């Protein structure tokens, strides 16, 4: 089934999710590096990346919701999509909680903030697996005309017929 919201022929949700995923995973890496080196500049960077990552993740959520609403009820894709959305929002809430606990002193985050970000990373990993299952296994957000020799997503049906030979 095709995505309902597209940018230049590509699903908006799938375009938007790499940024928050990278920022949020990177924030945990920065945090762990700062913890191991005792260099507060890394934990400050982690704090900033978390905040931006949560905002970026929230910007992707409406587009995923729109696509999920068009998935046939009772299907495996509907159930996996619900788990994907629920785990994504849970991960964002955990990262937001970690960010919030760091707000007064990002140079020396409390242990609870670090533990929350590790739990959020685990939830984010589950989220990305569900998202991959939706796209790669179940074909959600993929054109029903997709195949190894499919035309460009920028080609419209009208142009396709106008340019076809035979």
C-alpha positions as MATLAB code, in Angstrom:
seq = 'XXXXXXXXXXXXXXXXXXXXXXXXXXXXXXXXXXXXXXXXXXXXXXXXXXXXXXXXXXXXXXXXXXXXXXXXXXXXXXXXXXXXXXXXXXXXXXXXXXXXXXXXXXXXXXXXXXXXXXXXXXXXXXXXXXXXXXXXXXXXXXXXXXXXXXXXXXXXXXXXXXXXXX';
ca = [
       0.000    0.000    0.000;
       1.152    3.514   -0.696;
       1.857    6.240    1.806;
      -0.849    8.902    2.015;
       1.559   11.841    2.450;
       4.440   12.135    0.006;
       7.225   14.558   -0.816;
       8.394   14.304   -4.429;
       6.864   10.838   -4.617;
       8.450    9.485   -1.418;
       6.678    8.821    1.919;
       7.031   11.829    4.246;
       7.260    9.686    7.382;
      10.115    7.628    5.971;
      11.924   10.807    4.917;
      11.631   12.379    8.375;
      12.491    9.500   10.739;
      16.253    9.156   10.072;
      17.001   12.565   11.639;
      15.474   11.896   15.080;
      16.803    8.334   15.093;
      20.336    9.573   14.421;
      20.102   12.412   16.928;
      18.694   10.244   19.697;
      21.106    7.346   19.210;
      23.929    9.880   18.943;
      22.840   11.553   22.172;
      23.271    8.283   24.059;
      26.702    7.841   22.487;
      27.702   11.375   23.466;
      26.397   10.813   26.968;
      28.325    7.564   27.398;
      31.478    9.158   25.999;
      31.103   12.127   28.356;
      30.565    9.768   31.268;
      33.635    7.700   30.433;
      35.946   10.665   29.798;
      34.564   12.968   32.483;
      34.386   15.716   29.840;
      31.152   17.726   30.358;
      31.101   19.097   26.808;
      29.916   15.669   25.600;
      26.999   15.562   28.041;
      25.985   19.091   27.074;
      25.987   17.963   23.436;
      23.925   14.907   24.407;
      21.379   17.179   26.097;
      21.043   19.361   23.000;
      20.803   16.379   20.665;
      18.052   14.861   22.816;
      15.969   18.012   22.714;
      16.280   18.386   18.949;
      15.752   14.638   18.452;
      12.515   14.633   20.441;
      11.189   17.623   18.453;
      12.191   15.997   15.172;
      10.538   12.738   16.229;
       7.331   14.543   17.093;
       7.345   16.149   13.637;
       7.437   12.694   12.004;
       4.612   11.266   14.139;
       1.611   12.897   12.394;
       2.689   11.543    9.005;
       3.095    8.032   10.393;
      -0.326    8.311   12.008;
      -1.926    9.373    8.720;
      -0.385    6.363    6.967;
      -1.402    4.007    9.795;
      -5.014    5.181    9.633;
      -5.199    3.945    6.032;
      -3.895    0.437    6.862;
      -6.700   -2.148    6.622;
      -8.264   -2.927   10.017;
      -7.598   -6.372   11.433;
      -4.414   -6.790    9.385;
      -0.999   -7.715   10.746;
       0.233   -4.360    9.424;
      -2.354   -2.546   11.567;
      -1.144   -4.390   14.708;
       2.567   -3.894   13.918;
       1.889   -0.240   13.098;
       0.160    0.252   16.449;
       3.136   -1.287   18.247;
       5.498    0.876   16.165;
       3.618    4.060   17.053;
       3.249    3.164   20.720;
       6.912    2.244   21.133;
       7.984    5.380   19.232;
       5.949    7.656   21.495;
       7.247    5.794   24.549;
      10.842    6.232   23.368;
      10.247    9.940   22.737;
       8.679   10.331   26.195;
      11.652    8.594   27.843;
      14.126   10.775   25.939;
      12.078   13.865   26.825;
      12.180   12.799   30.474;
      15.941   12.388   30.316;
      16.263   15.795   28.662;
      14.036   17.351   31.338;
      16.074   15.880   34.216;
      19.241   17.385   32.691;
      17.867   20.881   32.114;
      19.372   22.533   35.229;
      22.848   21.070   34.839;
      23.503   19.423   31.465;
      27.206   19.192   32.352;
      26.485   16.750   35.203;
      23.269   14.859   34.460;
      21.835   12.768   37.281;
      22.025    8.996   37.067;
      18.249    8.813   36.531;
      18.607   10.890   33.343;
      21.271    8.553   31.999;
      19.244    5.466   32.874;
      16.182    6.947   31.173;
      18.156    7.564   27.986;
      19.425    3.964   28.006;
      15.858    2.676   28.439;
      14.781    5.021   25.650;
      17.497    3.616   23.396;
      16.160    0.115   23.982;
      12.636    1.269   23.146;
      13.913    3.131   20.072;
      15.578   -0.076   18.883;
      12.262   -1.885   19.150;
      10.540    0.993   17.347;
      12.938    0.861   14.413;
      12.492   -2.910   14.122;
       8.705   -2.469   13.943;
       9.143    0.287   11.347;
      11.405   -1.933    9.269;
       8.864   -4.734    9.508;
       6.165   -2.364    8.259;
       8.150   -1.247    5.222;
      10.401   -4.166    4.286;
       8.171   -7.115    5.192;
       4.656   -5.717    4.869;
       5.221   -3.097    2.156;
       3.469   -0.255    3.979;
       4.477    3.046    2.415;
       5.693    1.289   -0.716;
       4.026    1.730   -4.073;
       1.945   -1.240   -5.216;
       3.678   -0.754   -8.573;
       7.105   -1.258   -6.984;
       9.441   -3.758   -8.607;
      13.094   -3.880   -9.665;
      12.409   -1.973  -12.901;
       9.788    0.452  -11.566;
       9.830    3.951  -13.061;
      10.920    6.977  -11.080;
       8.568    8.079   -8.322;
       8.588   11.515   -9.988;
       6.814   10.125  -13.046;
       3.073   10.497  -12.939;
       0.662    8.036  -14.506;
      -0.175   10.578  -17.233;
       3.489   11.070  -18.129;
       4.079    7.338  -17.932;
       1.363    6.695  -20.522;
       2.476    9.620  -22.659;
       6.036    8.301  -22.734;
       5.290    4.602  -23.074;
       5.999    2.918  -26.376;
       3.833    0.214  -27.883;
];
